[in-house]
Amino acid sequence: MKSQYLSLPTRSLRLSIAPMALAAALLMSAGAPELAAQDARSVLERASARHDALEGFCADFAQEIEVTLLRETVRSRGELCQARSDHFEMRWTDPAGDRIVADGTYLWVYFPSSDEGMVSRTRMAGIDGSFDLHREFLSDPGERYAATHEGMEEVDGRAVHVLHLTPQVPTQYRDARVWIDAEEFLIRKLVIEEAETESIRTIQLSGIRLNPVLPADRFAFVPPPGVQVITR
């Protein structure tokens, strides 16, 4: 004798399965945000451990700033280098000469492309390290930012995790997305909405060099002759 379920008309069978499928879908959707948060934290933890294990790195950067208040976009590029634990530099090639340097004592900001007569310096003891994007977004995973996993993409032909980060502590960023290499767990791209200006900053890293040998004066800054130094 045939099973009574096999003898059901096709439409009836579909109707009998529908409630079970709906229930399963509801359960999956209810758990999806939690699962995404867990996945995101796992990626951040691995990226944080990867970065902490490095003595330093250098990378080429391409930056785009959408200045929403002025309705204009500014593009630039150069090289970024960092050495443990508080030495950092962004050296622009376009526009040439612009620099941000953290020498362990001061953070120097010199943008001759906009004002060649002034350089500002700030004692690093008085700032929170937000100039260091890796420290800002990878330190204390799950505490500084609430993270959700938004899927996988490709950056320069490499598979990356896309994470959405929402600040949970006071920070100069309102919102951020970070693209983390799925194999090497290095940051490949950042999109940041700045809290004060509402500008949107996109930074993409390429040609990453790990633990490079850097000259001793790489993180030194000597103000050019005649330039006014403003201490903040």
Backbone bond lengths (Angstrom), bond angles and torsions (degrees), N, CA, C in turn:
res aa  C-N    CA-C-N  psi(-1)  N-CA   C-N-CA  omega(-1)  CA-C   N-CA-C  phi
1 M - - - 1.466 - - 1.530 108.82 -
2 K 1.342 115.70 139.34 1.443 120.27 -179.80 1.524 110.83 -69.50
3 S 1.324 115.48 146.36 1.453 119.74 172.34 1.522 109.21 -61.70
4 Q 1.346 116.89 142.60 1.457 119.33 -179.37 1.521 111.21 -66.03
5 Y 1.370 117.81 -25.75 1.458 119.29 178.90 1.521 111.12 -73.82
6 L 1.347 116.54 -35.87 1.449 119.18 178.50 1.513 111.62 -70.07
7 S 1.341 116.92 -23.67 1.460 119.80 -178.95 1.514 113.01 -87.48
8 L 1.357 117.74 -5.39 1.459 119.41 179.15 1.513 110.09 -66.01
9 P 1.327 118.12 142.48 1.458 120.95 172.81 1.540 109.77 -57.61
10 T 1.322 116.59 151.69 1.459 121.27 -176.93 1.512 112.05 -56.46
11 R 1.345 116.36 -42.95 1.457 119.83 -178.17 1.517 110.41 -62.87
12 S 1.343 117.79 -41.17 1.459 121.51 -179.64 1.521 110.66 -64.61
13 L 1.341 115.78 -38.09 1.450 119.61 179.58 1.523 110.25 -64.28
14 R 1.352 115.81 -41.87 1.465 118.97 178.35 1.516 110.68 -62.22
15 L 1.331 116.10 -39.91 1.459 119.59 -178.98 1.519 111.52 -67.87
16 S 1.331 117.45 -34.17 1.455 120.02 -179.22 1.518 111.25 -72.15
17 I 1.357 117.67 -28.80 1.447 121.84 -179.98 1.522 111.24 -81.40
18 A 1.332 116.50 -30.29 1.457 121.19 -173.36 1.521 113.92 -53.77
19 P 1.383 119.71 -47.78 1.459 118.26 -179.38 1.520 112.60 -61.33
20 M 1.349 117.31 -38.34 1.459 119.96 179.65 1.513 110.72 -66.12
21 A 1.347 116.93 -40.88 1.462 120.73 179.29 1.525 110.91 -64.94
22 L 1.346 116.05 -39.66 1.453 120.53 179.45 1.515 110.43 -64.43
23 A 1.345 116.02 -43.06 1.463 119.81 179.66 1.532 110.74 -62.26
24 A 1.317 116.05 -42.03 1.462 119.96 179.47 1.523 111.02 -64.08
25 A 1.341 115.40 -41.62 1.462 119.54 179.57 1.518 111.24 -63.22
26 L 1.334 116.50 -39.92 1.459 120.18 179.17 1.520 111.40 -64.79
27 L 1.333 116.41 -40.67 1.455 120.26 178.30 1.525 110.73 -64.13
28 M 1.336 115.95 -42.05 1.456 119.70 -179.47 1.514 111.26 -66.24
29 S 1.341 116.57 -41.99 1.460 119.42 -178.90 1.514 110.69 -68.83
30 A 1.327 118.09 -32.65 1.458 120.82 179.23 1.515 110.70 -67.41
31 G 1.335 116.94 -33.71 1.449 120.45 -179.12 1.505 113.97 -89.53
32 A 1.315 118.34 -10.53 1.461 121.44 -174.42 1.526 113.36 -61.31
33 P 1.361 120.00 -47.50 1.459 118.78 -179.80 1.523 112.34 -59.64
34 E 1.344 116.70 -41.60 1.461 119.66 179.83 1.522 110.69 -64.27
35 L 1.349 116.02 -42.56 1.457 120.46 179.36 1.521 110.22 -63.41
36 A 1.339 117.27 -42.43 1.458 121.17 179.70 1.522 110.68 -62.40
37 A 1.334 116.84 -39.56 1.460 120.63 178.86 1.521 110.82 -65.72
38 Q 1.340 116.57 -41.33 1.457 120.46 178.71 1.524 110.69 -63.64
39 D 1.337 116.68 -44.67 1.463 121.07 178.88 1.527 110.43 -60.97
40 A 1.328 116.55 -43.29 1.458 121.10 -178.91 1.523 110.71 -63.77
41 R 1.314 117.16 -43.53 1.469 119.56 -179.69 1.523 110.79 -64.70
42 S 1.330 116.90 -39.33 1.462 120.55 178.00 1.523 110.93 -60.32
43 V 1.345 116.78 -43.13 1.463 120.78 178.92 1.529 109.99 -64.46
44 L 1.345 117.14 -44.32 1.459 120.75 179.56 1.529 111.64 -62.21
45 E 1.315 116.64 -40.42 1.467 120.56 -179.58 1.528 110.83 -63.72
46 R 1.338 116.52 -41.95 1.464 119.49 179.20 1.528 110.96 -68.80
47 A 1.334 116.67 -39.17 1.462 120.13 178.22 1.528 110.71 -66.68
48 S 1.337 116.77 -38.54 1.455 121.18 178.64 1.524 110.79 -64.16
49 A 1.331 116.68 -45.05 1.468 120.78 178.88 1.528 111.03 -64.02
50 R 1.321 115.97 -38.72 1.461 121.09 179.22 1.524 110.39 -62.94
51 H 1.317 116.73 -45.43 1.458 121.12 -179.06 1.519 111.14 -68.02
52 D 1.342 117.98 -40.49 1.457 121.54 -179.17 1.529 111.88 -64.15
53 A 1.329 116.86 -26.35 1.464 120.82 -178.58 1.525 112.65 -79.58
54 L 1.327 117.23 -11.79 1.459 120.79 -178.12 1.525 111.31 -85.49
55 E 1.337 115.93 144.78 1.458 120.75 171.25 1.523 110.35 -82.44
56 G 1.320 116.02 -23.20 1.446 120.49 178.87 1.517 110.45 172.87
57 F 1.321 115.47 174.72 1.457 120.48 177.21 1.526 108.99 -161.42
58 C 1.320 114.66 160.10 1.461 121.86 170.81 1.517 108.23 -131.86
59 A 1.317 116.69 154.07 1.465 121.41 177.58 1.516 109.16 -157.16
60 D 1.320 116.32 151.83 1.455 121.21 170.20 1.526 107.82 -80.35
61 F 1.322 116.62 140.88 1.458 119.19 178.83 1.519 110.77 -125.71
62 A 1.324 113.55 146.93 1.462 122.00 169.64 1.524 106.27 -121.61
63 Q 1.317 116.14 125.64 1.464 120.73 -175.28 1.522 110.47 -120.97
64 E 1.332 114.54 140.47 1.465 121.48 175.46 1.522 107.58 -133.19
65 I 1.311 116.63 126.23 1.468 121.55 178.84 1.524 108.72 -117.48
66 E 1.313 114.96 117.01 1.469 120.78 174.68 1.520 107.41 -89.63
67 V 1.319 116.55 102.90 1.462 122.02 -178.52 1.523 107.46 -83.53
68 T 1.319 115.63 94.60 1.465 120.02 -171.69 1.529 112.65 -65.24
69 L 1.337 117.50 -33.87 1.460 119.63 -178.51 1.524 111.68 -67.42
70 L 1.332 117.04 -32.22 1.466 121.42 -178.69 1.519 112.36 -100.16
71 R 1.345 115.63 -6.04 1.462 121.58 -178.61 1.532 111.40 56.04
72 E 1.317 115.58 47.73 1.452 120.38 177.37 1.531 109.88 -140.98
73 T 1.317 115.97 159.41 1.454 121.91 -179.64 1.520 109.04 -121.12
74 V 1.332 116.19 131.33 1.460 122.64 -178.82 1.527 108.11 -114.24
75 R 1.325 116.88 127.22 1.465 121.90 -179.90 1.520 110.30 -115.37
76 S 1.324 116.18 143.08 1.454 120.86 178.92 1.520 108.74 -154.71
77 R 1.348 115.82 170.16 1.466 119.94 178.57 1.513 109.92 -155.95
78 G 1.330 115.37 164.90 1.450 119.81 -180.00 1.517 110.77 171.85
79 E 1.338 115.51 -149.84 1.467 121.00 -178.25 1.523 109.09 -127.68
80 L 1.309 115.66 139.89 1.458 123.32 178.81 1.520 107.76 -118.00
81 C 1.339 116.74 133.65 1.463 121.31 176.58 1.527 109.48 -135.23
82 Q 1.329 115.10 148.62 1.458 120.61 178.50 1.517 108.58 -143.64
83 A 1.333 116.40 142.10 1.454 122.25 174.41 1.520 108.16 -134.19
84 R 1.323 115.71 144.90 1.452 119.26 -178.72 1.523 109.75 -61.99
85 S 1.372 114.02 143.01 1.464 121.91 -10.03 1.520 110.68 -111.37
86 D 1.331 116.07 -11.64 1.464 118.44 -174.38 1.524 112.17 -132.52
87 H 1.321 116.61 31.08 1.455 120.80 176.06 1.526 108.62 -114.04
88 F 1.330 114.85 130.68 1.464 119.94 -170.40 1.522 108.49 -153.94
89 E 1.328 115.81 145.82 1.460 119.13 175.00 1.519 110.78 -150.51
90 M 1.327 115.83 138.59 1.452 123.31 164.01 1.523 106.05 -116.21
91 R 1.335 115.76 119.68 1.458 122.16 -178.11 1.526 108.00 -118.18
92 W 1.323 116.54 112.43 1.465 120.98 -176.29 1.526 111.31 -82.19
93 T 1.317 115.11 138.77 1.465 121.03 169.24 1.525 110.21 -101.27
94 D 1.324 116.69 -19.69 1.459 122.98 177.08 1.527 107.79 -147.38
95 P 1.351 117.81 100.67 1.465 127.51 4.05 1.532 111.34 -78.88
96 A 1.314 116.23 136.12 1.456 122.59 -176.59 1.526 111.04 -64.00
97 G 1.329 115.36 137.35 1.459 120.92 174.96 1.512 114.88 101.38
98 D 1.316 119.20 -22.10 1.465 120.92 178.45 1.532 109.40 -68.32
99 R 1.340 116.37 139.44 1.461 119.89 -178.56 1.524 110.69 -147.84
100 I 1.325 115.38 147.06 1.459 123.89 163.99 1.519 105.52 -124.68
101 V 1.340 117.04 125.95 1.464 120.79 -175.86 1.525 109.84 -133.20
102 A 1.327 116.19 129.20 1.462 122.18 170.42 1.528 106.73 -109.37
103 D 1.341 116.74 113.57 1.466 120.67 -173.79 1.525 113.36 -101.34
104 G 1.333 116.65 8.22 1.456 120.74 -178.37 1.510 112.66 100.76
105 T 1.315 116.80 -24.70 1.469 121.96 177.67 1.520 111.59 -115.83
106 Y 1.325 116.31 -46.85 1.457 122.04 -179.61 1.526 111.32 -122.91
107 L 1.318 114.74 152.51 1.463 121.96 166.11 1.527 106.31 -102.80
108 W 1.339 115.82 116.87 1.450 122.24 -179.41 1.523 109.84 -100.88
109 V 1.320 117.18 136.76 1.464 122.39 176.57 1.524 107.84 -128.39
110 Y 1.338 115.60 116.50 1.462 120.67 -177.59 1.523 108.83 -134.36
111 F 1.329 115.62 112.73 1.458 121.98 -179.04 1.531 109.36 -120.91
112 P 1.332 117.35 78.46 1.476 119.12 179.89 1.518 113.19 -63.93
113 S 1.329 117.52 -17.33 1.465 119.56 177.65 1.523 111.41 -64.71
114 S 1.342 116.59 -24.16 1.470 119.44 179.20 1.519 112.62 -115.11
115 D 1.366 117.71 -28.11 1.461 121.14 178.45 1.529 108.11 -156.50
116 E 1.317 116.94 93.88 1.464 120.42 -175.99 1.517 113.15 -76.61
117 G 1.316 117.22 -5.96 1.461 120.17 -177.06 1.513 114.58 -98.03
118 M 1.345 118.56 3.46 1.467 119.64 -175.74 1.517 110.76 -142.16
119 V 1.336 115.40 142.43 1.452 122.70 171.59 1.531 107.11 -133.44
120 S 1.312 116.96 140.47 1.465 119.76 178.51 1.522 109.47 -109.17
121 R 1.323 115.92 148.14 1.456 120.56 175.40 1.529 109.13 -136.01
122 T 1.317 115.21 143.79 1.462 122.09 -178.65 1.517 108.18 -134.23
123 R 1.321 116.77 133.28 1.466 119.19 177.36 1.524 109.59 -62.77
124 M 1.322 115.92 129.89 1.451 120.04 -176.42 1.524 111.66 -67.24
125 A 1.337 117.08 -22.65 1.462 119.89 177.83 1.520 111.54 -65.18
126 G 1.322 116.69 -19.67 1.456 119.88 -177.25 1.504 115.00 -101.53
127 I 1.334 117.56 4.98 1.461 120.35 179.71 1.516 109.12 -121.24
128 D 1.335 115.94 163.36 1.465 120.65 -170.47 1.524 114.23 -95.34
129 G 1.322 117.94 7.95 1.462 119.84 179.54 1.509 114.07 80.78
130 S 1.324 118.30 13.12 1.462 120.14 -177.78 1.527 112.68 -68.42
131 F 1.361 117.41 -12.85 1.459 119.89 173.63 1.521 110.51 -65.28
132 D 1.335 117.24 -25.17 1.468 122.82 -179.95 1.524 108.28 -91.13
133 L 1.328 116.90 100.00 1.464 120.64 -173.55 1.517 112.21 -64.32
134 H 1.333 117.77 -33.46 1.459 120.03 179.20 1.530 110.56 -66.78
135 R 1.333 116.02 -44.43 1.465 118.78 178.18 1.528 110.56 -65.64
136 E 1.326 116.47 -39.88 1.463 120.82 -178.26 1.519 112.03 -60.50
137 F 1.339 117.46 -43.42 1.461 119.43 -171.56 1.528 114.67 -103.30
138 L 1.331 118.19 -13.21 1.461 119.70 -177.72 1.526 113.81 -109.27
139 S 1.335 118.22 -21.36 1.459 118.98 -178.14 1.527 110.48 -73.68
140 D 1.330 115.75 148.20 1.473 122.61 179.57 1.527 111.72 50.44
141 P 1.340 117.90 59.06 1.476 120.39 -178.48 1.525 112.31 -53.39
142 G 1.329 114.71 131.37 1.459 120.01 178.30 1.508 114.59 86.26
143 E 1.335 118.07 -8.84 1.460 120.90 -178.54 1.527 111.83 -106.69
144 R 1.319 116.88 -49.31 1.466 119.45 -180.00 1.530 111.21 -72.41
145 Y 1.332 115.89 -35.70 1.466 120.97 -178.57 1.524 110.39 -134.08
146 A 1.337 116.06 142.10 1.462 121.40 167.53 1.518 106.74 -84.80
147 A 1.329 116.33 125.43 1.456 120.39 -172.61 1.518 111.62 -116.72
148 T 1.323 116.08 141.55 1.464 122.21 172.20 1.519 108.65 -129.56
149 H 1.319 115.28 146.33 1.460 122.09 -178.97 1.521 108.49 -90.21
150 E 1.347 116.76 121.11 1.458 120.82 -176.07 1.529 113.04 -101.96
151 G 1.325 117.45 3.06 1.462 119.30 176.78 1.508 112.30 124.19
152 M 1.325 115.01 -169.94 1.464 122.42 -179.17 1.534 109.49 -115.02
153 E 1.333 115.56 143.90 1.465 122.01 175.28 1.521 108.83 -139.63
154 E 1.319 116.18 -171.63 1.458 121.83 174.36 1.524 109.40 -124.50
155 V 1.328 115.74 137.81 1.463 122.44 172.59 1.522 106.75 -129.59
156 D 1.318 116.55 119.97 1.469 121.96 -177.01 1.524 111.44 53.37
157 G 1.332 116.12 39.09 1.450 120.67 176.80 1.515 114.94 78.75
158 R 1.336 117.90 6.19 1.458 121.58 -179.59 1.525 110.18 -110.79
159 A 1.331 116.47 140.54 1.460 121.25 177.30 1.525 109.73 -71.34
160 V 1.330 115.40 133.86 1.464 120.21 -178.15 1.525 110.34 -135.86
161 H 1.334 114.78 149.12 1.464 121.95 170.10 1.528 108.17 -84.01
162 V 1.332 117.09 136.92 1.463 121.23 176.27 1.523 107.91 -106.78
163 L 1.328 116.25 117.79 1.464 121.43 -178.32 1.522 110.04 -115.90
164 H 1.335 115.09 137.42 1.468 121.15 174.02 1.522 107.49 -101.06
165 L 1.333 116.96 127.14 1.457 122.31 -175.80 1.528 110.45 -116.95
166 T 1.330 115.32 127.72 1.465 121.60 176.90 1.523 108.41 -115.56
167 P 1.337 119.53 123.14 1.468 121.46 -176.18 1.526 111.98 -59.84
168 Q 1.337 114.57 138.99 1.470 121.39 174.01 1.527 111.41 -114.89
169 V 1.320 116.61 -2.82 1.465 123.07 176.63 1.525 107.20 -131.98
170 P 1.339 118.51 161.39 1.467 119.66 178.22 1.522 111.22 -57.83
171 T 1.314 116.87 130.28 1.462 122.56 -179.49 1.514 108.68 -154.33
172 Q 1.336 116.12 162.19 1.465 119.22 -179.92 1.513 112.09 -82.24
173 Y 1.337 116.61 0.61 1.457 120.48 179.58 1.527 110.56 -109.08
174 R 1.326 115.35 135.47 1.458 120.63 179.16 1.525 111.61 -85.86
175 D 1.322 115.49 -32.96 1.461 120.21 -173.36 1.527 107.65 -161.34
176 A 1.332 117.06 151.31 1.467 118.58 -179.78 1.522 110.97 -153.31
177 R 1.310 114.74 152.08 1.463 122.36 168.71 1.520 107.41 -128.10
178 V 1.326 115.77 140.55 1.447 120.57 -178.36 1.521 108.98 -132.16
179 W 1.327 114.87 135.94 1.462 122.18 179.33 1.528 107.47 -105.41
180 I 1.337 117.80 116.60 1.463 122.47 -174.77 1.522 110.07 -115.78
181 D 1.326 115.17 128.16 1.459 122.16 -178.41 1.528 110.78 -55.52
182 A 1.334 116.62 127.68 1.464 121.37 -175.27 1.520 112.80 -72.03
183 E 1.325 117.11 -19.34 1.465 120.46 -179.39 1.525 112.10 -102.45
184 E 1.322 116.76 -45.80 1.458 120.66 -175.03 1.529 113.14 -97.34
185 F 1.333 118.13 -13.16 1.457 124.40 179.64 1.531 111.73 55.77
186 L 1.327 114.50 45.21 1.455 123.08 173.08 1.523 108.89 -112.46
187 I 1.326 117.05 147.60 1.459 120.74 176.89 1.527 109.19 -68.54
188 R 1.331 116.14 128.28 1.452 121.75 177.28 1.530 112.00 -107.25
189 K 1.331 116.04 -26.01 1.466 118.79 -175.48 1.519 109.10 -158.64
190 L 1.334 115.51 148.09 1.460 123.10 176.58 1.521 109.50 -137.00
191 V 1.327 116.58 140.08 1.460 121.84 169.41 1.524 106.14 -127.80
192 I 1.333 116.28 119.84 1.461 121.80 -171.55 1.519 109.71 -125.14
193 E 1.326 116.45 133.63 1.473 120.92 171.13 1.519 107.50 -101.35
194 E 1.324 116.60 117.73 1.451 121.00 -176.33 1.523 110.37 -81.36
195 A 1.331 114.98 136.08 1.460 120.50 -171.62 1.519 112.75 -67.41
196 E 1.317 117.67 -43.73 1.464 120.56 -173.01 1.516 112.64 -74.94
197 T 1.322 117.38 -45.99 1.464 120.86 -174.27 1.525 113.35 -97.99
198 E 1.347 116.29 -14.53 1.464 122.59 -175.13 1.532 112.01 64.61
199 S 1.326 116.78 12.22 1.460 119.91 175.65 1.526 109.51 -70.01
200 I 1.320 116.46 151.46 1.461 121.94 179.55 1.522 107.97 -112.24
201 R 1.330 115.44 119.11 1.456 122.48 -175.73 1.530 109.52 -108.78
202 T 1.313 117.06 126.09 1.465 122.58 176.09 1.524 108.55 -115.12
203 I 1.328 116.38 126.06 1.458 121.90 178.10 1.525 108.17 -125.68
204 Q 1.317 116.35 125.84 1.463 120.82 176.88 1.521 108.53 -119.30
205 L 1.338 115.73 131.85 1.455 122.14 -178.04 1.517 110.04 -105.39
206 S 1.321 115.97 141.82 1.466 121.53 177.57 1.520 108.22 -145.70
207 G 1.336 116.50 166.25 1.459 120.06 178.80 1.512 112.75 56.92
208 I 1.330 117.65 41.95 1.462 121.55 -176.19 1.534 110.20 -68.19
209 R 1.351 115.63 128.62 1.467 121.93 176.99 1.519 108.46 -116.30
210 L 1.326 115.90 122.99 1.461 120.96 -176.93 1.524 111.18 -94.18
211 N 1.332 114.90 139.15 1.467 122.85 177.91 1.538 112.85 48.04
212 P 1.328 117.49 50.74 1.473 119.23 -179.25 1.524 111.18 -72.64
213 V 1.308 116.50 155.04 1.461 121.37 172.94 1.529 107.66 -84.39
214 L 1.320 116.00 116.70 1.466 121.04 -174.45 1.522 109.96 -113.13
215 P 1.319 117.96 145.14 1.474 120.30 176.81 1.524 110.58 -64.29
216 A 1.325 115.88 152.38 1.464 121.43 -175.39 1.523 112.58 -60.11
217 D 1.342 116.45 -29.78 1.467 119.07 -176.78 1.522 112.97 -93.94
218 R 1.324 117.30 12.00 1.473 119.44 -177.13 1.525 111.58 -59.22
219 F 1.323 117.46 -35.71 1.467 120.59 -176.05 1.535 111.86 -106.61
220 A 1.325 115.95 24.49 1.465 120.82 175.06 1.524 109.29 -98.06
221 F 1.317 115.85 144.05 1.468 119.87 176.38 1.520 108.86 -129.96
222 V 1.314 115.95 123.98 1.463 122.42 176.08 1.525 107.71 -116.85
223 P 1.326 117.75 114.49 1.473 119.53 -178.96 1.525 111.12 -57.58
224 P 1.316 117.84 135.36 1.466 120.78 177.18 1.533 110.66 -60.55
225 P 1.321 118.07 152.01 1.467 121.78 178.99 1.539 111.56 -55.38
226 G 1.309 115.20 134.60 1.451 120.36 176.40 1.512 115.39 85.54
227 V 1.347 116.81 -5.22 1.468 120.26 -178.89 1.523 109.81 -84.57
228 Q 1.318 117.61 132.59 1.451 123.02 179.10 1.531 110.02 -78.34
229 V 1.340 116.49 129.68 1.455 121.76 179.26 1.538 108.66 -100.55
230 I 1.331 115.29 119.29 1.467 121.16 178.52 1.520 108.40 -102.49
231 T 1.324 117.79 117.96 1.459 121.77 178.71 1.516 109.46 -93.77
232 R 1.299 116.23 125.71 1.469 120.35 -177.10 1.518 109.97 -105.73
